Amino acid sequence: MARLPSIKWLLDAYPRTPKRTGLLMRLFYIWQEGFLPAGRSAFALLFLSMVAGLVPGFWAAWIFCGLDFLLFLALAPSLFMTCRKTRFEAGPIEVSPVFEGGDATVQVQVTAKVRLDAVSLSCFRMDQSLVVEETPYTLVNKGESSMLLCKVRTKKRGAYTVGKVSLLIPEIMGMLRYSAKVGSAEILVYPKPVVISSFDFLTWGSSGLVFAPLLTSGFARGLDFSGVREYQEGDSLRDLHHKAFARYGKPFTKEFEAERGAGIVLVLDVQGDTLLERSLQEPLIRLAAGIGAWFIERGILGRFFIGNEEIQLNVGDDGDSFFATLARIPVANPFKRPTRESSHIWSPAARPMGPVLRLGLHREENSLIHKQVLVFSGTPRRQYGDDTLLVHHSLLNGKVSLNRQEDLLP
């Protein structure tokens, strides 16, 4: 019997950030962006005193409520003067992509037109799974430039829009702050790749014969020398770069330009027909990130598909275009069943020249596919031949060896 998806996945999949900004969200933005901790405490005490004043005979609470209200009236001109004295020029917003669980860095070059006694950078109006770490305030003199940055802690992969990147300037009494918008940005959170320690499954059986030549050190050798890299186990000794070996004291291997399009064709199918399959989408994407990184490191990733859509990979970007594509895959919706065409068999516009490896949640009968890796939960109902490997989702958290079928079953 199939297991139910975990409660954690259902809670994480529930959208907490509204798509449309209403009155309550605008009030929350004012509270989050415009109040310092001291101001929030004073504002909370204002409402607490109003509630306490409803108690018969407790008239002293209304006196405190009035004094607190007069304090906020006095803060209004102070905040207005802070806004008037804030003039600056900001450069483009730079955001570094990060793997899930890491800290993304948002930075802006700021040039002060007037002296800014205290200024810092922060991010607002973004997904609630992101947590910003505001940096300490810094001084920027008139005419000087400073690079301001803040850290954003991430929890899960995705392409997140930061609606407001702001400079924060506190008013003189330390209760409120002026949030000057610099612009908006996007944070790309790559999926955390599963570390593939070995991948003998590619050479299993008769279908592995088409993959075996790609794993040799002389695969796709061109005529043009492109550079050197550190020696890896299995590299041919005739490709050793002797000058680099003598200079650095460790072996290096020559690299040659490969023919464009040559290599393994990786196909990722993230569609799940059942609720249980949709709950396994994230482990599947992490596995795809690990296998793709394994191919890119060896220079054998030729083409990449998500469904029938071919993704253009940029040569020489160390896999950034590959990971960015995985980050932009929409999160599985547990409350909406995906719509599929009557025939959803993988059928690319151009017939692939290299061997095809498919990653998915269920097996697909297709003559174009040579091998398949399936992520599953619970106990497998059946065993497949040498062209299909079953991987239990609980193993996709660290390092995995895609070697023997029994090692990947629960």
C-alpha positions as CSV (number, residue, x, y, z in Angstrom):
1,M,0.0,0.0,0.0
2,A,1.4,3.4,-1.0
3,R,2.4,5.7,1.9
4,L,0.8,9.1,2.3
5,P,3.0,12.2,1.7
6,S,4.6,13.8,4.8
7,I,2.9,16.5,6.7
8,K,6.0,18.7,6.4
9,W,5.7,18.7,2.6
10,L,2.1,19.7,2.8
11,L,2.9,22.6,5.1
12,D,5.8,23.7,3.0
13,A,3.8,23.6,-0.2
14,Y,1.0,25.8,1.3
15,P,1.4,29.3,-0.2
16,R,1.9,31.8,2.7
17,T,2.7,34.9,0.7
18,P,-0.5,36.4,-0.9
19,K,-0.3,37.2,-4.6
20,R,-2.3,40.4,-4.2
21,T,-1.5,43.1,-1.6
22,G,-4.5,44.0,0.5
23,L,-5.0,46.4,3.4
24,L,-3.7,44.0,6.1
25,M,-0.5,43.4,4.1
26,R,0.1,47.1,3.6
27,L,-0.2,47.6,7.4
28,F,2.2,44.7,7.9
29,Y,4.7,46.3,5.4
30,I,4.5,49.6,7.4
31,W,5.1,47.7,10.7
32,Q,8.0,45.7,9.2
33,E,9.8,48.4,7.3
34,G,9.1,51.6,9.3
35,F,9.4,50.5,13.0
36,L,12.5,49.8,15.0
37,P,12.2,47.4,18.1
38,A,11.8,50.3,20.5
39,G,9.0,51.8,18.3
40,R,7.3,48.4,18.1
41,S,7.3,48.1,21.9
42,A,5.9,51.5,22.3
43,F,3.1,50.9,19.7
44,A,2.3,47.5,21.4
45,L,2.0,49.2,24.8
46,L,-0.3,51.8,23.3
47,F,-2.9,49.1,22.4
48,L,-2.2,47.3,25.7
49,S,-3.1,50.4,27.7
50,M,-6.2,50.9,25.6
51,V,-7.4,47.4,26.4
52,A,-6.4,47.9,30.1
53,G,-8.4,51.2,30.2
54,L,-11.6,49.2,29.5
55,V,-11.4,47.8,33.0
56,P,-13.7,49.8,35.2
57,G,-11.8,52.2,37.5
58,F,-8.5,51.7,35.8
59,W,-8.3,55.3,34.6
60,A,-4.5,55.5,34.9
61,A,-4.1,53.3,31.7
62,W,-5.8,56.1,29.7
63,I,-3.2,58.6,30.9
64,F,-0.4,56.3,29.8
65,C,-2.2,55.8,26.4
66,G,-2.4,59.5,25.9
67,L,1.3,60.1,26.7
68,D,2.2,57.3,24.3
69,F,0.1,58.8,21.6
70,L,1.7,62.2,22.0
71,L,5.1,60.5,21.7
72,F,4.1,59.1,18.2
73,L,2.9,62.6,17.2
74,A,6.3,64.0,18.1
75,L,8.0,61.3,16.0
76,A,6.1,62.4,12.8
77,P,8.1,65.6,12.2
78,S,11.4,63.8,13.2
79,L,10.7,61.1,10.6
80,F,9.8,63.8,8.0
81,M,13.1,65.6,8.5
82,T,15.0,62.3,8.2
83,C,13.3,61.7,4.8
84,R,14.1,65.2,3.6
85,K,17.8,64.8,4.5
86,T,18.2,61.5,2.7
87,R,19.7,61.9,-0.8
88,F,21.8,59.3,-2.5
89,E,22.5,57.5,-5.8
90,A,22.4,53.7,-5.9
91,G,24.0,51.4,-8.5
92,P,22.5,48.2,-9.8
93,I,21.5,45.5,-7.3
94,E,23.8,42.5,-7.3
95,V,22.5,39.2,-6.0
96,S,24.6,36.0,-5.8
97,P,22.8,32.7,-6.5
98,V,23.0,30.2,-3.6
99,F,22.2,26.5,-3.0
100,E,19.3,25.8,-0.7
101,G,20.1,26.2,2.9
102,G,22.8,28.8,2.2
103,D,23.0,32.6,2.6
104,A,22.4,34.8,-0.5
105,T,24.2,38.1,-0.6
106,V,22.4,41.2,-1.8
107,Q,24.7,44.3,-2.3
108,V,24.3,47.8,-3.7
109,Q,26.9,50.5,-4.4
110,V,25.6,53.7,-2.7
111,T,26.9,57.3,-3.3
112,A,25.8,59.8,-0.7
113,K,24.8,63.3,-1.8
114,V,24.5,64.4,1.8
115,R,26.1,63.0,4.9
116,L,24.4,59.8,6.0
117,D,25.2,59.3,9.7
118,A,23.7,55.8,9.8
119,V,22.5,53.7,6.9
120,S,22.1,49.9,6.2
121,L,20.6,47.7,3.6
122,S,17.7,45.3,3.9
123,C,15.1,43.3,1.9
124,F,11.4,43.3,2.3
125,R,8.2,42.0,0.6
126,M,9.5,38.6,-0.3
127,D,8.6,35.0,0.4
128,Q,8.2,34.1,4.1
129,S,10.7,31.2,3.8
130,L,13.5,33.8,3.3
131,V,14.9,35.5,6.4
132,V,17.0,38.6,6.0
133,E,19.9,39.5,8.3
134,E,20.4,43.3,8.4
135,T,23.9,44.5,8.7
136,P,25.0,47.1,11.3
137,Y,24.6,50.8,10.4
138,T,27.5,52.5,8.7
139,L,28.5,56.1,8.1
140,V,28.8,57.5,4.5
141,N,30.1,61.0,4.1
142,K,29.0,63.4,1.4
143,G,30.4,62.5,-2.0
144,E,31.7,59.1,-0.8
145,S,30.6,55.7,-2.0
146,S,30.1,52.6,0.0
147,M,29.2,49.0,-0.8
148,L,26.2,48.0,1.4
149,L,25.1,44.4,1.7
150,C,22.8,42.1,3.6
151,K,22.4,38.4,3.9
152,V,19.3,36.4,3.2
153,R,19.0,32.9,4.7
154,T,17.2,30.4,2.4
155,K,15.5,27.1,3.2
156,K,14.3,25.7,-0.1
157,R,15.0,26.1,-3.8
158,G,13.2,28.5,-6.1
159,A,13.3,31.8,-7.9
160,Y,12.2,34.4,-5.3
161,T,11.2,38.0,-6.1
162,V,12.3,40.6,-3.5
163,G,9.7,43.3,-3.9
164,K,11.7,46.0,-2.1
165,V,15.4,46.4,-1.5
166,S,15.8,49.4,0.7
167,L,18.3,51.7,2.5
168,L,17.3,52.0,6.1
169,I,17.9,55.4,7.8
170,P,16.7,55.6,11.5
171,E,15.2,58.8,12.8
172,I,17.0,60.6,15.6
173,M,14.9,59.2,18.5
174,G,15.5,55.6,17.5
175,M,11.8,54.6,17.3
176,L,11.1,54.7,13.5
177,R,13.2,54.4,10.4
178,Y,12.9,55.6,6.8
179,S,12.9,52.8,4.2
180,A,14.2,54.3,0.9
181,K,13.5,51.9,-1.9
182,V,16.5,51.2,-4.2
183,G,14.7,48.7,-6.4
184,S,13.6,45.1,-6.6
185,A,15.7,41.9,-7.2
186,E,15.5,38.2,-7.7
187,I,17.1,35.5,-5.6
188,L,17.9,32.2,-7.3
189,V,18.1,29.3,-4.8
190,Y,19.6,26.3,-6.5
191,P,18.6,22.8,-5.4
192,K,21.1,21.1,-3.1
193,P,22.6,18.5,-5.4
194,V,22.9,14.9,-4.2
195,V,26.6,13.9,-4.2
196,I,27.1,11.0,-6.7
197,S,30.1,9.1,-5.6
198,S,29.9,6.5,-8.4
199,F,27.6,5.8,-11.3
200,D,28.1,2.2,-12.5
201,F,24.4,1.9,-13.4
202,L,25.2,3.7,-16.7
203,T,27.1,0.7,-17.9
204,W,24.7,-2.0,-16.9
205,G,23.5,-4.5,-19.4
206,S,23.0,-4.1,-23.2
207,S,21.7,-0.5,-22.8
208,G,24.9,0.4,-21.0
209,L,27.0,-0.2,-24.1
210,V,26.0,3.2,-25.6
211,F,27.1,5.0,-22.4
212,A,30.4,3.2,-21.9
213,P,32.3,5.1,-24.6
214,L,31.3,8.4,-23.0
215,L,32.9,7.5,-19.7
216,T,36.4,6.9,-21.2
217,S,39.0,9.6,-20.9
218,G,39.3,10.1,-24.7
219,F,35.5,10.9,-25.2
220,A,34.8,13.6,-27.8
221,R,38.4,14.6,-28.1
222,G,38.8,17.5,-30.5
223,L,41.8,18.9,-32.2
224,D,41.9,22.2,-30.3
225,F,43.5,22.2,-26.9
226,S,41.3,24.2,-24.4
227,G,43.1,23.9,-21.0
228,V,44.1,21.7,-18.1
229,R,42.3,20.4,-15.1
230,E,43.3,18.3,-12.1
231,Y,43.8,14.6,-12.7
232,Q,40.8,12.4,-12.0
233,E,40.8,8.6,-11.5
234,G,40.3,6.9,-14.8
235,D,42.0,9.6,-17.0
236,S,44.4,8.4,-19.6
237,L,48.1,8.8,-18.7
238,R,48.9,10.0,-22.2
239,D,46.8,13.1,-21.5
240,L,49.0,14.2,-18.6
241,H,50.3,17.8,-18.8
242,H,53.9,17.3,-17.8
243,K,54.7,21.0,-17.4
244,A,51.9,21.6,-15.0
245,F,52.8,18.5,-13.1
246,A,56.4,19.7,-12.7
247,R,55.3,23.2,-11.7
248,Y,52.6,22.4,-9.1
249,G,53.8,19.0,-8.0
250,K,50.5,17.2,-8.7
251,P,49.1,15.6,-11.9
252,F,47.0,17.6,-14.4
253,T,45.1,16.4,-17.4
254,K,44.8,18.1,-20.8
255,E,41.3,19.0,-22.0
256,F,40.2,19.4,-25.6
257,E,37.2,21.0,-27.1
258,A,34.3,18.6,-27.5
259,E,32.0,18.5,-30.4
260,R,28.8,20.6,-29.8
261,G,25.8,18.5,-28.8
262,A,27.9,15.4,-28.1
263,G,27.3,13.6,-24.9
264,I,24.5,12.2,-22.7
265,V,21.0,13.5,-23.2
266,L,19.4,14.1,-19.8
267,V,15.6,14.2,-19.6
268,L,13.8,15.3,-16.4
269,D,10.1,14.6,-16.0
270,V,8.8,16.2,-12.8
271,Q,5.1,15.5,-13.5
272,G,3.4,13.4,-10.9
273,D,0.0,11.8,-11.5
274,T,-0.8,11.2,-7.8
275,L,-0.4,13.2,-4.6
276,L,2.3,10.8,-3.4
277,E,4.3,11.3,-6.6
278,R,4.0,15.1,-6.4
279,S,5.4,15.0,-2.9
280,L,8.6,13.4,-4.3
281,Q,9.3,16.2,-6.8
282,E,11.9,17.9,-4.6
283,P,14.0,14.8,-4.0
284,L,13.8,14.1,-7.7
285,I,15.1,17.6,-8.5
286,R,18.0,17.2,-6.0
287,L,18.9,13.9,-7.7
288,A,18.8,15.6,-11.1
289,A,21.1,18.4,-9.8
290,G,23.6,15.8,-8.5
291,I,23.6,13.7,-11.7
292,G,23.8,16.9,-13.9
293,A,26.8,18.1,-11.8
294,W,28.4,14.7,-12.2
295,F,28.0,14.9,-16.0
296,I,29.2,18.5,-16.2
297,E,32.3,17.8,-14.2
298,R,33.2,15.1,-16.7
299,G,32.1,17.2,-19.7
300,I,29.7,14.6,-21.0
301,L,26.3,16.5,-20.7
302,G,25.2,17.1,-24.2
303,R,21.6,18.2,-24.1
304,F,19.1,18.7,-21.3
305,F,15.3,18.5,-21.4
306,I,12.5,19.2,-18.9
307,G,9.6,17.3,-20.5
308,N,9.7,18.0,-24.2
309,E,11.3,21.5,-23.7
310,E,15.0,21.6,-24.4
311,I,17.0,23.9,-22.2
312,Q,19.8,25.8,-23.7
313,L,23.0,25.3,-21.6
314,N,25.7,27.9,-21.7
315,V,29.2,26.4,-22.3
316,G,31.8,27.3,-19.7
317,D,29.5,28.6,-17.0
318,D,30.3,25.7,-14.6
319,G,26.7,24.5,-14.7
320,D,25.0,27.8,-13.6
321,S,22.5,27.7,-16.5
322,F,21.7,24.1,-15.6
323,F,21.1,24.9,-11.9
324,A,19.2,28.1,-12.6
325,T,16.8,26.1,-14.8
326,L,16.2,23.6,-11.9
327,A,15.6,26.5,-9.5
328,R,12.9,27.9,-11.7
329,I,10.8,24.7,-11.9
330,P,7.4,25.5,-10.2
331,V,6.8,23.8,-6.9
332,A,4.4,21.0,-6.9
333,N,0.9,22.0,-5.9
334,P,-0.7,19.4,-3.6
335,F,-4.2,21.0,-4.1
336,K,-4.2,21.0,-7.9
337,R,-3.8,17.9,-10.1
338,P,-1.5,18.7,-13.1
339,T,-3.2,18.6,-16.5
340,R,-1.6,16.2,-18.9
341,E,-2.1,15.6,-22.6
342,S,-3.5,12.4,-23.8
343,S,0.0,11.4,-25.0
344,H,2.8,12.6,-22.7
345,I,5.5,10.4,-24.1
346,W,8.8,12.2,-24.5
347,S,9.2,13.2,-28.1
348,P,11.9,15.9,-28.8
349,A,11.7,18.0,-31.9
350,A,15.2,16.8,-33.0
351,R,16.1,13.2,-32.6
352,P,18.9,12.9,-30.0
353,M,22.3,11.7,-31.3
354,G,23.6,10.6,-27.9
355,P,22.3,8.1,-25.3
356,V,19.3,9.2,-23.3
357,L,19.0,9.0,-19.5
358,R,15.6,9.8,-18.1
359,L,14.8,10.9,-14.5
360,G,11.2,10.7,-13.3
361,L,8.7,9.5,-10.8
362,H,7.2,6.7,-12.9
363,R,8.5,4.5,-15.8
364,E,7.9,5.6,-19.4
365,E,7.9,3.1,-22.2
366,N,9.8,4.9,-25.0
367,S,12.2,3.5,-27.6
368,L,14.2,6.7,-27.5
369,I,15.2,6.3,-23.9
370,H,18.1,4.0,-23.0
371,K,18.1,4.2,-19.2
372,Q,15.8,5.5,-16.5
373,V,16.2,6.4,-12.8
374,L,13.0,6.6,-10.8
375,V,12.5,8.1,-7.4
376,F,9.9,6.3,-5.3
377,S,8.5,6.0,-1.7
378,G,7.4,3.0,0.2
379,T,8.0,-0.5,-1.2
380,P,8.4,-1.1,-4.9
381,R,5.6,-3.1,-6.5
382,R,7.9,-4.6,-9.1
383,Q,11.5,-4.9,-10.3
384,Y,12.7,-3.8,-13.6
385,G,15.6,-4.8,-15.8
386,D,19.0,-3.4,-16.3
387,D,17.7,-0.2,-18.0
388,T,15.8,1.1,-14.9
389,L,17.1,2.0,-11.4
390,L,14.8,2.6,-8.4
391,V,16.1,5.1,-5.8
392,H,14.3,5.5,-2.5
393,H,13.7,9.2,-1.6
394,S,15.1,8.8,1.9
395,L,18.6,8.2,0.5
396,L,18.7,11.5,-1.4
397,N,20.0,13.7,1.4
398,G,23.8,13.3,1.1
399,K,26.1,11.0,-0.9
400,V,24.7,8.1,-2.9
401,S,26.3,5.4,-5.1
402,L,24.2,4.6,-8.1
403,N,25.6,1.1,-8.4
404,R,23.5,-1.8,-7.0
405,Q,19.7,-2.0,-7.0
406,E,19.5,-3.5,-3.5
407,D,21.5,-0.6,-1.9
408,L,18.9,1.9,-3.1
409,L,15.8,0.1,-1.8
410,P,14.4,0.6,1.7
